[in-house]
Structures are given as C-alpha cells and as structure tokens.
Amino acid sequence: MTVDYMGPAEVAAYLRREHGAEIEGVTIRQYAVKGRMPKPDVRIGPNAGWSEATIAAWWANRPGRGARTDLASSEPK
C-alpha cells in the first residue's frame, strides 16, 4: 500500500481546495519553522511530509481556528 505525504505547497493546496483557506505554501513553511504545524509524519532529508489525516485534524483543532491571536485587542481599555 502506498502512502502519500504532502509537502508545504501540497498542504496549502489541500487546505484551499477542501477548506477554502486562503493560504500559500510559504505560510505553511513559516508555520513549520515556528512550531505551529503538527510534527511531520515523515522526513526525507530536510523535507517534511504530512498525511491528509494529520493536516485535517490539525486544521480542525488548531489554536485560534483562524483568528489572529497576535494582534492587540481592539476593545477600549
């Protein structure tokens, strides 16, 4: 049985196709560098690969679920 793994560009394409996300491969690479991606299912040299199931679970359960958590609150103090 062959298992397919996705690199950052394929992850972004999957998220655009399946979830309507506006995301690019460079963003996925940045998330991986910053530790915001799940641990890769496979590594071949410096290249990370994730299964569709891993990405689907991460997308459904990621912190903030798309909310910008790095911005200051716009509520008056």
Gaussian input, Z-matrix of N, CA and C with variables (Angstrom, degrees):
# hf/3-21g

backbone

0 1
 N
 C     1     B1
 C     2     B2     1     A1
 N     3     B3     2     A2     1     D1
 C     4     B4     3     A3     2     D2
 C     5     B5     4     A4     3     D3
 N     6     B6     5     A5     4     D4
 C     7     B7     6     A6     5     D5
 C     8     B8     7     A7     6     D6
 N     9     B9     8     A8     7     D7
 C    10    B10     9     A9     8     D8
 C    11    B11    10    A10     9     D9
 N    12    B12    11    A11    10    D10
 C    13    B13    12    A12    11    D11
 C    14    B14    13    A13    12    D12
 N    15    B15    14    A14    13    D13
 C    16    B16    15    A15    14    D14
 C    17    B17    16    A16    15    D15
 N    18    B18    17    A17    16    D16
 C    19    B19    18    A18    17    D17
 C    20    B20    19    A19    18    D18
 N    21    B21    20    A20    19    D19
 C    22    B22    21    A21    20    D20
 C    23    B23    22    A22    21    D21
 N    24    B24    23    A23    22    D22
 C    25    B25    24    A24    23    D23
 C    26    B26    25    A25    24    D24
 N    27    B27    26    A26    25    D25
 C    28    B28    27    A27    26    D26
 C    29    B29    28    A28    27    D27
 N    30    B30    29    A29    28    D28
 C    31    B31    30    A30    29    D29
 C    32    B32    31    A31    30    D30
 N    33    B33    32    A32    31    D31
 C    34    B34    33    A33    32    D32
 C    35    B35    34    A34    33    D33
 N    36    B36    35    A35    34    D34
 C    37    B37    36    A36    35    D35
 C    38    B38    37    A37    36    D36
 N    39    B39    38    A38    37    D37
 C    40    B40    39    A39    38    D38
 C    41    B41    40    A40    39    D39
 N    42    B42    41    A41    40    D40
 C    43    B43    42    A42    41    D41
 C    44    B44    43    A43    42    D42
 N    45    B45    44    A44    43    D43
 C    46    B46    45    A45    44    D44
 C    47    B47    46    A46    45    D45
 N    48    B48    47    A47    46    D46
 C    49    B49    48    A48    47    D47
 C    50    B50    49    A49    48    D48
 N    51    B51    50    A50    49    D49
 C    52    B52    51    A51    50    D50
 C    53    B53    52    A52    51    D51
 N    54    B54    53    A53    52    D52
 C    55    B55    54    A54    53    D53
 C    56    B56    55    A55    54    D54
 N    57    B57    56    A56    55    D55
 C    58    B58    57    A57    56    D56
 C    59    B59    58    A58    57    D57
 N    60    B60    59    A59    58    D58
 C    61    B61    60    A60    59    D59
 C    62    B62    61    A61    60    D60
 N    63    B63    62    A62    61    D61
 C    64    B64    63    A63    62    D62
 C    65    B65    64    A64    63    D63
 N    66    B66    65    A65    64    D64
 C    67    B67    66    A66    65    D65
 C    68    B68    67    A67    66    D66
 N    69    B69    68    A68    67    D67
 C    70    B70    69    A69    68    D68
 C    71    B71    70    A70    69    D69
 N    72    B72    71    A71    70    D70
 C    73    B73    72    A72    71    D71
 C    74    B74    73    A73    72    D72
 N    75    B75    74    A74    73    D73
 C    76    B76    75    A75    74    D74
 C    77    B77    76    A76    75    D75
 N    78    B78    77    A77    76    D76
 C    79    B79    78    A78    77    D77
 C    80    B80    79    A79    78    D78
 N    81    B81    80    A80    79    D79
 C    82    B82    81    A81    80    D80
 C    83    B83    82    A82    81    D81
 N    84    B84    83    A83    82    D82
 C    85    B85    84    A84    83    D83
 C    86    B86    85    A85    84    D84
 N    87    B87    86    A86    85    D85
 C    88    B88    87    A87    86    D86
 C    89    B89    88    A88    87    D87
 N    90    B90    89    A89    88    D88
 C    91    B91    90    A90    89    D89
 C    92    B92    91    A91    90    D90
 N    93    B93    92    A92    91    D91
 C    94    B94    93    A93    92    D92
 C    95    B95    94    A94    93    D93
 N    96    B96    95    A95    94    D94
 C    97    B97    96    A96    95    D95
 C    98    B98    97    A97    96    D96
 N    99    B99    98    A98    97    D97
 C   100   B100    99    A99    98    D98
 C   101   B101   100   A100    99    D99
 N   102   B102   101   A101   100   D100
 C   103   B103   102   A102   101   D101
 C   104   B104   103   A103   102   D102
 N   105   B105   104   A104   103   D103
 C   106   B106   105   A105   104   D104
 C   107   B107   106   A106   105   D105
 N   108   B108   107   A107   106   D106
 C   109   B109   108   A108   107   D107
 C   110   B110   109   A109   108   D108
 N   111   B111   110   A110   109   D109
 C   112   B112   111   A111   110   D110
 C   113   B113   112   A112   111   D111
 N   114   B114   113   A113   112   D112
 C   115   B115   114   A114   113   D113
 C   116   B116   115   A115   114   D114
 N   117   B117   116   A116   115   D115
 C   118   B118   117   A117   116   D116
 C   119   B119   118   A118   117   D117
 N   120   B120   119   A119   118   D118
 C   121   B121   120   A120   119   D119
 C   122   B122   121   A121   120   D120
 N   123   B123   122   A122   121   D121
 C   124   B124   123   A123   122   D122
 C   125   B125   124   A124   123   D123
 N   126   B126   125   A125   124   D124
 C   127   B127   126   A126   125   D125
 C   128   B128   127   A127   126   D126
 N   129   B129   128   A128   127   D127
 C   130   B130   129   A129   128   D128
 C   131   B131   130   A130   129   D129
 N   132   B132   131   A131   130   D130
 C   133   B133   132   A132   131   D131
 C   134   B134   133   A133   132   D132
 N   135   B135   134   A134   133   D133
 C   136   B136   135   A135   134   D134
 C   137   B137   136   A136   135   D135
 N   138   B138   137   A137   136   D136
 C   139   B139   138   A138   137   D137
 C   140   B140   139   A139   138   D138
 N   141   B141   140   A140   139   D139
 C   142   B142   141   A141   140   D140
 C   143   B143   142   A142   141   D141
 N   144   B144   143   A143   142   D142
 C   145   B145   144   A144   143   D143
 C   146   B146   145   A145   144   D144
 N   147   B147   146   A146   145   D145
 C   148   B148   147   A147   146   D146
 C   149   B149   148   A148   147   D147
 N   150   B150   149   A149   148   D148
 C   151   B151   150   A150   149   D149
 C   152   B152   151   A151   150   D150
 N   153   B153   152   A152   151   D151
 C   154   B154   153   A153   152   D152
 C   155   B155   154   A154   153   D153
 N   156   B156   155   A155   154   D154
 C   157   B157   156   A156   155   D155
 C   158   B158   157   A157   156   D156
 N   159   B159   158   A158   157   D157
 C   160   B160   159   A159   158   D158
 C   161   B161   160   A160   159   D159
 N   162   B162   161   A161   160   D160
 C   163   B163   162   A162   161   D161
 C   164   B164   163   A163   162   D162
 N   165   B165   164   A164   163   D163
 C   166   B166   165   A165   164   D164
 C   167   B167   166   A166   165   D165
 N   168   B168   167   A167   166   D166
 C   169   B169   168   A168   167   D167
 C   170   B170   169   A169   168   D168
 N   171   B171   170   A170   169   D169
 C   172   B172   171   A171   170   D170
 C   173   B173   172   A172   171   D171
 N   174   B174   173   A173   172   D172
 C   175   B175   174   A174   173   D173
 C   176   B176   175   A175   174   D174
 N   177   B177   176   A176   175   D175
 C   178   B178   177   A177   176   D176
 C   179   B179   178   A178   177   D177
 N   180   B180   179   A179   178   D178
 C   181   B181   180   A180   179   D179
 C   182   B182   181   A181   180   D180
 N   183   B183   182   A182   181   D181
 C   184   B184   183   A183   182   D182
 C   185   B185   184   A184   183   D183
 N   186   B186   185   A185   184   D184
 C   187   B187   186   A186   185   D185
 C   188   B188   187   A187   186   D186
 N   189   B189   188   A188   187   D187
 C   190   B190   189   A189   188   D188
 C   191   B191   190   A190   189   D189
 N   192   B192   191   A191   190   D190
 C   193   B193   192   A192   191   D191
 C   194   B194   193   A193   192   D192
 N   195   B195   194   A194   193   D193
 C   196   B196   195   A195   194   D194
 C   197   B197   196   A196   195   D195
 N   198   B198   197   A197   196   D196
 C   199   B199   198   A198   197   D197
 C   200   B200   199   A199   198   D198
 N   201   B201   200   A200   199   D199
 C   202   B202   201   A201   200   D200
 C   203   B203   202   A202   201   D201
 N   204   B204   203   A203   202   D202
 C   205   B205   204   A204   203   D203
 C   206   B206   205   A205   204   D204
 N   207   B207   206   A206   205   D205
 C   208   B208   207   A207   206   D206
 C   209   B209   208   A208   207   D207
 N   210   B210   209   A209   208   D208
 C   211   B211   210   A210   209   D209
 C   212   B212   211   A211   210   D210
 N   213   B213   212   A212   211   D211
 C   214   B214   213   A213   212   D212
 C   215   B215   214   A214   213   D213
 N   216   B216   215   A215   214   D214
 C   217   B217   216   A216   215   D215
 C   218   B218   217   A217   216   D216
 N   219   B219   218   A218   217   D217
 C   220   B220   219   A219   218   D218
 C   221   B221   220   A220   219   D219
 N   222   B222   221   A221   220   D220
 C   223   B223   222   A222   221   D221
 C   224   B224   223   A223   222   D222
 N   225   B225   224   A224   223   D223
 C   226   B226   225   A225   224   D224
 C   227   B227   226   A226   225   D225
 N   228   B228   227   A227   226   D226
 C   229   B229   228   A228   227   D227
 C   230   B230   229   A229   228   D228

   B1=1.4414
   B2=1.5261
   B3=1.2947
   B4=1.4529
   B5=1.5215
   B6=1.3190
   B7=1.4599
   B8=1.5188
   B9=1.3197
   B10=1.4569
   B11=1.5193
   B12=1.3107
   B13=1.4536
   B14=1.5148
   B15=1.3262
   B16=1.4563
   B17=1.5234
   B18=1.3089
   B19=1.4508
   B20=1.5249
   B21=1.3325
   B22=1.4656
   B23=1.5327
   B24=1.3191
   B25=1.4736
   B26=1.5233
   B27=1.3246
   B28=1.4661
   B29=1.5264
   B30=1.3334
   B31=1.4696
   B32=1.5240
   B33=1.3238
   B34=1.4678
   B35=1.5292
   B36=1.3211
   B37=1.4653
   B38=1.5283
   B39=1.3253
   B40=1.4637
   B41=1.5312
   B42=1.3324
   B43=1.4657
   B44=1.5219
   B45=1.3246
   B46=1.4687
   B47=1.5202
   B48=1.3185
   B49=1.4674
   B50=1.5293
   B51=1.3106
   B52=1.4664
   B53=1.5294
   B54=1.3356
   B55=1.4635
   B56=1.5218
   B57=1.3246
   B58=1.4581
   B59=1.5209
   B60=1.3182
   B61=1.4628
   B62=1.5220
   B63=1.2999
   B64=1.4614
   B65=1.5175
   B66=1.3222
   B67=1.4697
   B68=1.5230
   B69=1.2997
   B70=1.4659
   B71=1.5289
   B72=1.3140
   B73=1.4594
   B74=1.5132
   B75=1.3261
   B76=1.4668
   B77=1.5247
   B78=1.3226
   B79=1.4602
   B80=1.5242
   B81=1.3293
   B82=1.4667
   B83=1.5236
   B84=1.3377
   B85=1.4700
   B86=1.5311
   B87=1.3331
   B88=1.4594
   B89=1.5255
   B90=1.3280
   B91=1.4659
   B92=1.5260
   B93=1.3236
   B94=1.4726
   B95=1.5259
   B96=1.3167
   B97=1.4721
   B98=1.5261
   B99=1.3228
   B100=1.4685
   B101=1.5307
   B102=1.3347
   B103=1.4581
   B104=1.5150
   B105=1.3273
   B106=1.4664
   B107=1.5284
   B108=1.3111
   B109=1.4657
   B110=1.5209
   B111=1.3395
   B112=1.4677
   B113=1.5233
   B114=1.3019
   B115=1.4650
   B116=1.5269
   B117=1.3308
   B118=1.4677
   B119=1.5285
   B120=1.3112
   B121=1.4627
   B122=1.5238
   B123=1.3269
   B124=1.4589
   B125=1.5243
   B126=1.3171
   B127=1.4658
   B128=1.5139
   B129=1.3180
   B130=1.4615
   B131=1.5171
   B132=1.3060
   B133=1.4568
   B134=1.5198
   B135=1.3226
   B136=1.4660
   B137=1.5401
   B138=1.3196
   B139=1.4662
   B140=1.5174
   B141=1.3329
   B142=1.4639
   B143=1.5216
   B144=1.3375
   B145=1.4602
   B146=1.5102
   B147=1.3332
   B148=1.4567
   B149=1.5182
   B150=1.3220
   B151=1.4556
   B152=1.5270
   B153=1.3133
   B154=1.4588
   B155=1.5303
   B156=1.3332
   B157=1.4664
   B158=1.5288
   B159=1.3258
   B160=1.4630
   B161=1.5161
   B162=1.3289
   B163=1.4654
   B164=1.5239
   B165=1.3241
   B166=1.4678
   B167=1.5255
   B168=1.3380
   B169=1.4679
   B170=1.5228
   B171=1.3278
   B172=1.4636
   B173=1.5228
   B174=1.3240
   B175=1.4648
   B176=1.5293
   B177=1.3162
   B178=1.4641
   B179=1.5270
   B180=1.3300
   B181=1.4659
   B182=1.5165
   B183=1.3204
   B184=1.4593
   B185=1.5251
   B186=1.3344
   B187=1.4623
   B188=1.5184
   B189=1.2984
   B190=1.4528
   B191=1.5110
   B192=1.3427
   B193=1.4622
   B194=1.5303
   B195=1.3345
   B196=1.4553
   B197=1.5150
   B198=1.3239
   B199=1.4552
   B200=1.5335
   B201=1.3070
   B202=1.4584
   B203=1.5240
   B204=1.2918
   B205=1.4591
   B206=1.5254
   B207=1.3341
   B208=1.4626
   B209=1.5235
   B210=1.3258
   B211=1.4593
   B212=1.5257
   B213=1.3224
   B214=1.4544
   B215=1.5173
   B216=1.2913
   B217=1.4656
   B218=1.5218
   B219=1.3227
   B220=1.4658
   B221=1.5224
   B222=1.3508
   B223=1.4477
   B224=1.5241
   B225=1.3238
   B226=1.4788
   B227=1.5271
   B228=1.3015
   B229=1.4692
   B230=1.4953
   A1=109.21
   A2=116.74
   A3=122.32
   A4=109.82
   A5=116.03
   A6=121.74
   A7=107.60
   A8=116.70
   A9=121.06
   A10=109.65
   A11=115.49
   A12=121.39
   A13=108.36
   A14=116.23
   A15=121.79
   A16=110.51
   A17=115.64
   A18=121.64
   A19=108.22
   A20=117.95
   A21=120.84
   A22=114.76
   A23=118.26
   A24=120.24
   A25=110.94
   A26=116.75
   A27=120.56
   A28=111.35
   A29=116.63
   A30=120.08
   A31=109.46
   A32=116.50
   A33=120.21
   A34=110.75
   A35=117.47
   A36=120.83
   A37=110.76
   A38=116.94
   A39=121.48
   A40=110.13
   A41=117.53
   A42=120.94
   A43=111.79
   A44=117.29
   A45=120.10
   A46=110.34
   A47=116.23
   A48=122.28
   A49=112.14
   A50=117.10
   A51=121.38
   A52=114.29
   A53=116.74
   A54=119.29
   A55=113.88
   A56=116.99
   A57=120.34
   A58=113.78
   A59=116.68
   A60=120.85
   A61=110.24
   A62=115.62
   A63=121.23
   A64=106.68
   A65=115.30
   A66=121.08
   A67=109.05
   A68=115.90
   A69=122.20
   A70=109.64
   A71=114.79
   A72=120.73
   A73=113.05
   A74=117.74
   A75=120.86
   A76=109.97
   A77=117.55
   A78=121.08
   A79=110.53
   A80=116.19
   A81=119.87
   A82=109.84
   A83=117.35
   A84=120.22
   A85=110.92
   A86=117.21
   A87=120.74
   A88=110.81
   A89=117.26
   A90=120.40
   A91=110.47
   A92=116.21
   A93=120.15
   A94=110.56
   A95=117.31
   A96=121.37
   A97=110.36
   A98=116.91
   A99=121.52
   A100=113.15
   A101=116.95
   A102=120.28
   A103=114.57
   A104=117.32
   A105=121.44
   A106=113.57
   A107=116.32
   A108=121.51
   A109=108.42
   A110=116.54
   A111=118.06
   A112=109.71
   A113=115.42
   A114=120.65
   A115=108.07
   A116=118.28
   A117=119.99
   A118=111.47
   A119=115.92
   A120=121.10
   A121=111.05
   A122=115.64
   A123=120.86
   A124=108.53
   A125=114.99
   A126=121.57
   A127=107.92
   A128=114.92
   A129=121.17
   A130=105.35
   A131=115.43
   A132=119.92
   A133=108.53
   A134=117.63
   A135=119.80
   A136=113.21
   A137=117.11
   A138=121.33
   A139=112.49
   A140=115.02
   A141=121.72
   A142=109.29
   A143=115.08
   A144=120.70
   A145=110.50
   A146=116.00
   A147=122.11
   A148=109.42
   A149=116.01
   A150=120.42
   A151=108.76
   A152=116.41
   A153=121.16
   A154=110.37
   A155=117.04
   A156=121.02
   A157=111.37
   A158=117.32
   A159=121.31
   A160=110.72
   A161=117.01
   A162=121.22
   A163=110.63
   A164=117.81
   A165=120.86
   A166=110.38
   A167=117.52
   A168=121.03
   A169=110.87
   A170=117.14
   A171=121.10
   A172=110.61
   A173=117.07
   A174=121.39
   A175=110.92
   A176=116.61
   A177=121.22
   A178=112.65
   A179=117.34
   A180=120.67
   A181=114.77
   A182=118.08
   A183=119.30
   A184=111.06
   A185=117.00
   A186=120.83
   A187=110.72
   A188=116.54
   A189=121.04
   A190=114.11
   A191=117.49
   A192=122.67
   A193=111.76
   A194=115.98
   A195=120.91
   A196=114.04
   A197=118.03
   A198=120.57
   A199=109.24
   A200=116.40
   A201=120.61
   A202=108.34
   A203=116.76
   A204=120.98
   A205=111.88
   A206=116.85
   A207=120.06
   A208=112.56
   A209=117.62
   A210=121.13
   A211=109.96
   A212=114.75
   A213=119.74
   A214=109.65
   A215=116.49
   A216=121.76
   A217=109.30
   A218=116.07
   A219=120.62
   A220=111.25
   A221=117.22
   A222=121.27
   A223=109.45
   A224=116.64
   A225=119.24
   A226=110.94
   A227=114.83
   A228=119.55
   A229=111.53
   D1=130.17
   D2=179.25
   D3=-91.89
   D4=134.55
   D5=176.38
   D6=-110.62
   D7=129.30
   D8=178.22
   D9=-97.35
   D10=137.03
   D11=176.72
   D12=-120.45
   D13=148.99
   D14=-177.69
   D15=-108.24
   D16=136.29
   D17=170.51
   D18=-85.65
   D19=-178.13
   D20=-177.14
   D21=-55.01
   D22=-43.58
   D23=-179.52
   D24=-65.06
   D25=-40.02
   D26=179.19
   D27=-69.93
   D28=-36.00
   D29=176.30
   D30=-61.63
   D31=-46.66
   D32=179.35
   D33=-61.12
   D34=-43.75
   D35=179.14
   D36=-62.50
   D37=-41.45
   D38=177.91
   D39=-61.30
   D40=-46.22
   D41=-178.67
   D42=-66.17
   D43=-35.63
   D44=175.82
   D45=-65.79
   D46=-46.19
   D47=-176.34
   D48=-68.92
   D49=-47.92
   D50=-172.31
   D51=-88.50
   D52=-26.56
   D53=-173.62
   D54=-126.30
   D55=1.90
   D56=179.18
   D57=66.73
   D58=19.89
   D59=-178.85
   D60=-71.57
   D61=142.01
   D62=174.09
   D63=-98.13
   D64=86.58
   D65=-173.63
   D66=-143.20
   D67=147.49
   D68=-179.27
   D69=-116.81
   D70=162.65
   D71=179.22
   D72=-58.36
   D73=-35.73
   D74=179.99
   D75=-63.56
   D76=-34.33
   D77=177.79
   D78=-66.83
   D79=-41.83
   D80=177.49
   D81=-61.94
   D82=-42.30
   D83=177.46
   D84=-60.79
   D85=-42.55
   D86=178.92
   D87=-64.79
   D88=-41.65
   D89=176.07
   D90=-58.21
   D91=-43.27
   D92=-178.94
   D93=-63.16
   D94=-44.09
   D95=179.70
   D96=-62.56
   D97=-38.22
   D98=-177.98
   D99=-84.30
   D100=0.45
   D101=179.00
   D102=78.90
   D103=20.24
   D104=-178.67
   D105=-94.82
   D106=-0.35
   D107=177.10
   D108=-103.63
   D109=157.49
   D110=174.05
   D111=-67.37
   D112=160.79
   D113=176.90
   D114=-58.66
   D115=134.17
   D116=179.46
   D117=-59.09
   D118=145.56
   D119=175.64
   D120=-73.88
   D121=-26.08
   D122=-179.46
   D123=-150.85
   D124=150.01
   D125=173.81
   D126=-131.42
   D127=131.63
   D128=174.22
   D129=-123.62
   D130=103.35
   D131=-173.45
   D132=62.04
   D133=-130.95
   D134=-179.88
   D135=-83.54
   D136=-2.52
   D137=-174.25
   D138=-91.09
   D139=130.15
   D140=177.98
   D141=-97.03
   D142=149.23
   D143=176.65
   D144=-138.20
   D145=137.12
   D146=-179.95
   D147=-121.84
   D148=145.51
   D149=174.85
   D150=-81.07
   D151=160.20
   D152=177.82
   D153=-59.92
   D154=-40.04
   D155=-179.99
   D156=-62.66
   D157=-40.95
   D158=179.28
   D159=-63.32
   D160=-44.46
   D161=-178.70
   D162=-68.95
   D163=-41.39
   D164=179.46
   D165=-61.18
   D166=-43.13
   D167=179.22
   D168=-66.35
   D169=-42.43
   D170=178.58
   D171=-62.13
   D172=-45.87
   D173=-177.91
   D174=-61.51
   D175=-41.23
   D176=-178.28
   D177=-71.03
   D178=-25.12
   D179=-173.03
   D180=-119.64
   D181=8.43
   D182=-175.71
   D183=-67.33
   D184=149.43
   D185=179.43
   D186=-61.29
   D187=136.50
   D188=177.27
   D189=83.05
   D190=-20.50
   D191=179.69
   D192=41.73
   D193=45.90
   D194=175.81
   D195=99.19
   D196=-9.40
   D197=179.04
   D198=-76.72
   D199=143.71
   D200=176.89
   D201=-77.02
   D202=103.93
   D203=-179.15
   D204=-90.77
   D205=-3.55
   D206=-178.24
   D207=-94.88
   D208=-0.42
   D209=-178.31
   D210=-97.57
   D211=149.54
   D212=176.81
   D213=-70.47
   D214=152.38
   D215=179.05
   D216=-63.18
   D217=141.35
   D218=178.75
   D219=-91.46
   D220=-0.01
   D221=179.88
   D222=-74.38
   D223=140.99
   D224=177.40
   D225=-64.21
   D226=146.38
   D227=-179.76
   D228=-95.93

